[in-house]
């Protein structure tokens, strides 16, 4: 039996060891961390993670032509693509971070700062960055939610949050003073603001679902 290959796109931002290890843990695939065009082109699945400041991330994504590789993967709808954290934010049209940065504009929408002060509904001041466990409320059915209960907690680390223009793409939300688009889904793309690789059982279940996903929403 042939083992699927998962290419984790590496544009030099952040330690990708935890993503690689979590994917290997759920099994069923050979995981390669790379920015090699040929490896990514031939992979069965693609993961687009990200950690760091948006301006630096976009600079390296463009320099290494990772944007071209990602767009090519998304155009082949039989190839599932998972974006994580800044990977999700980079898909959007524009980010407020670093004084304003144009992103990939693959998914129309903006990346916005939480604000300072950021207040909860009861007036309590909330810390920025949003760091820790938070409930994720699923707003649409999707194969990547298989075996994951409604309002399960996932691990977040971010100071900016996504607001997608096309609200029908939102697959989950979370609340941290404002409503956060915690997951987006479109065709063979699933993108999350939280870190499944750091989210214990639920995160591993999502990654396991990704490894077996065909790239179709239903």
N, C-alpha and C positions, 0 to 999 in steps of 0.2 A: 504494500500500500504506500502510495506517494505521500510524503509529508508536505503540507502547505508551507509556504515561506511568507513570513510577515516582515516587511521592511519598516523599521522605525527611522523616520527621516531625522538625520543628525545635521543641524546647521550650527553646532558649536555652542548652543545656549543651554546651560544646565546639565546636570548629571542625569543621564538617561538609564543608569544602571537599574534603578528601581522599576522603571517601565519594562525594561528587558527581562528582569528577573520575574516579575509578576506574570508576564506573558508566557515565559517558559514554565512557570509553576502550573498554569492551567492546562498546559500540554497541547498536543495535537498540531504543533507547528514548529518550524525552525525559525528563530528570531534573529534578524540581522540589523544591527545599528549602522547606518550608512548614509552617505549623500551621493553614492555612486549611481549615476543615471541608469546604467544597465541593470543593476540589481533591483532598483526600485521599479523600473519598467516591467521586469519579469516577475515581480512578487505577486503572490495571490491576494495579499491584504497589505494595507499601508496604514501606519500610525503616524500622526503629525502632532507631536507633543510640543511643549514650550515652557520655558521659565526665564524670567528676566524682563528688562525694560523693553517696551515695544519698539522704540527707535533702533536699538541695537539688534533686536530680533529681525526686524524688517530689512535692515542693512545686510545681515548675513544670509537671510532667505533669498534676497535678490542676487547677492554676490555669487552664491553657490547654485543659482537657478533652481532652487527648491520650489519656487512658485510654479515654474513650468512643469516640474515633475508631479506636483500635487494636482494641478489642473488636468494633466494628462490622465492621472489615475481616476479622477472624478468623472471624466468623460467616458471611461469604460465602466459602464454601470454594473457589470458583473464583479467588479473589484470593490469590496468593502473598504471604506476609509473611516478611521476613528481619529478625531482631533481632541486634544486634551489641553485645558487651561489656556495658556497664551496661544496655543495652536488654534483653539476656538476663536479667541479674540483677533488673531491675525486674519481670519477668514472674512472679517467684517469690512465695511467700507472705510471707516475712519475711527481713530482712537484719540481721546483727549489727553492721553499720557504724553509726557515729554513736550508739552506745549502744542500738541496736535501732530498726529502722524497718519498719513494715508496708508491703509492696509490693502489687502488683496482684492477686496470688493467681490469676493465669490458669493457671499451672502449679504444682501443689503441690510445695513444697520450700523449702529454706533457702539463704541466702547466708552463708557462714561465713568467718571470718578464718583466714588461713594459720597464724597463731601466731608467737610469738617466745619462744624460738628455734624456727626451722623447720629440721629436720635431714633430710638425705638418708639413704638406706638405709645408706650407709657411715659415717654419723656426721658428714659434712661439713655445716657450717652454710650454709644457703641464704638469699639475700637476699630481703627483702620490701620493695617489691612484686616479684612475678614479672614480670620485664621482659626480653623477648628472644625468641629462636626456640626452639620446643619441638616435639617430634614429636606429631602428632595421630593417634591410633589409631582407625580407623573400626570401629564395633561393629555397624553395620547398613547394609544397602544403601540408597542414596537417590539420586535424580537429581542432587542437588547435589554428589555425590562423583564424578560422571562425569569421567574424564580426570585424576583426582587419585590418585596412588599411595598405597598403605597406608603409614602412618607418615611422611607428608610433614610438613615443618616449617612452622608458621605463627607469626606474630608476636603475642605476648601482652604486655599491660601491665595488671596488676591485683594488688590486695592481698587480695581476697576471692574465694571460689570457690563455685560452685553445686553443690548436691547435690539432685537431683530425687527426689521421693518415689516416683514411678512409674518404675522402672528401665527399663522397656521403651521409654521415650521417649528414652533416651540413644543418640545417633547416633555419638558419638565421645568418647574420653577422652584425657587427657594426664596426665603424672606430674610433680609438683613437690613432693616430700616427701610429698604425699598424692595420691590419685587425684582428678582434676578432671573434672567433666562439661564437656567442651570443646564439645559440640554436642548440641542436643536437637531432635527432630523430632516433630511431631504434626499430622496432616492437612495444612493449607496453611501451617503455621508451620515455619520452620527458624530456629534460634537458635544463635549461636556466641559463645564467650567470647573468642576471638582476633579480631584485626583483619584481615579479608580485604583491605581497601583498603591495608594496609601489608605484605602478605605476598607481594609480587612475583608471579611466574608462577602459583603455586598459588592465591593469593588472587584474582587476576584470572579464573582458570578457574572458581572457585566463583561469582564474581559473574556471569560469562558464563552459567553454568548456571542461575543464578537468573533472569536475563533471559528465558531460554527455558522456564523451568519452568511447568507447567500448574497447580501447586498440589496435585498428587497424589503420594503417596509412592512409588508403583510405576508 
